[in-house]
Structures are given as C-alpha cells and as structure tokens.
Amino acid sequence: MKLFIATTLLLFSGIAHADIATDAQKLDDAGLFSRIHAVNQGEVQIGELAAQKTQVPHIAAYAKKLVKDHTDADQILLAVAQAEKIQVGHVVPVSQEEAVRIQEHHASAKKAAMTLGRDFDRRYLAVMIKGHQDVLLYLLYAQPKNLRVRALVQTLTATVKEHLSIAQQLAASL
C-alpha cells in the first residue's frame, strides 16, 4: 500500500511538474513578469500576516525576510519592466491546469490565514513550500527573450531556492 501511495504521489508530482514546465514555456516576458509581480505581492501580504500571527521566532524572522526580499524583488522587477517597456498586468492563466493551481494556492493561503497557533505555522509553511516550488519551476523553465529579464530570472531563482530551503527546514523542525 505504501508503495502505491508513493508511486501515485510521484506520478502526480511529475504531472504537475510537466504542467508548470509547459505553462512556463508558453509565457512571454510580460506574462512571466506579471506572475512574478503577483507572487511578490501575495508573499508580502501573507508574510506580514505570518509575522504577526506566529509565536515561533524563527518563523516570524522568515516571514519578515520574505516581506523584505519580495518587496525588493518587486521594485527591481518593476524598474526592469519600465526600462524595457514590458507591461506588467493581471495574470491570465495559459492553461486550465494553471488556473486550478492558482485557485488552489489562494484557497490554501486563505485557509492558513484563518488558523491559529501551530496549525497556522504548519499551514503557512506548507503554502510557502508549495508556492516556492511552483515559482522555482516557472523560473527554471521560462524562456525570457530579453537579456535583462534573463538576468533577473537568474537572480530570483537563487533567492527562491533559499526561501524554499528555509521553509523546508522550518517545517521539519515543527
């Protein structure tokens, strides 16, 4: 039974991975920037909430780090977008799978926001892990045309990996 569950999880994980890779490859620079901008804004909102709600100092420090890093990243992204005349707008899903992923992420974040104590901490970190895994895949599979966009994607990839690693460590310590 455990083998069946593990195989099923790997299968669905692989499918989600392939879906994100396919969606990322469909994006132009504006579509990629619009997604990153939306993620930055969401991370700032939930990070501010987490910094207030958690009773765990390491999680509060992580949430504050995310607020700062995503605020800084968004300012850089918007400056590059303006300089390169890349329009950052509302995210329009490129596939039904992406629309579902966006809805599921919003529902998970909303559910986490409504909880308290350790349940909040676990849910918050789960949202951070899943969200950063998905964003990392977008960044790794995106094919930016603009050189400045490519450079920013490389920088953001390193930051997202760091955020993911910290979230995983914090989740393991709960």
PyMOL commands that set and color helices and strands:
alter all, ss='L'
color gray80, all
select helices_A, chain A and resi 2-26+29-53+57-84+96-113+117-141+147-173
alter helices_A, ss='H'
color red, helices_A
deselect
rebuild
show_as cartoon
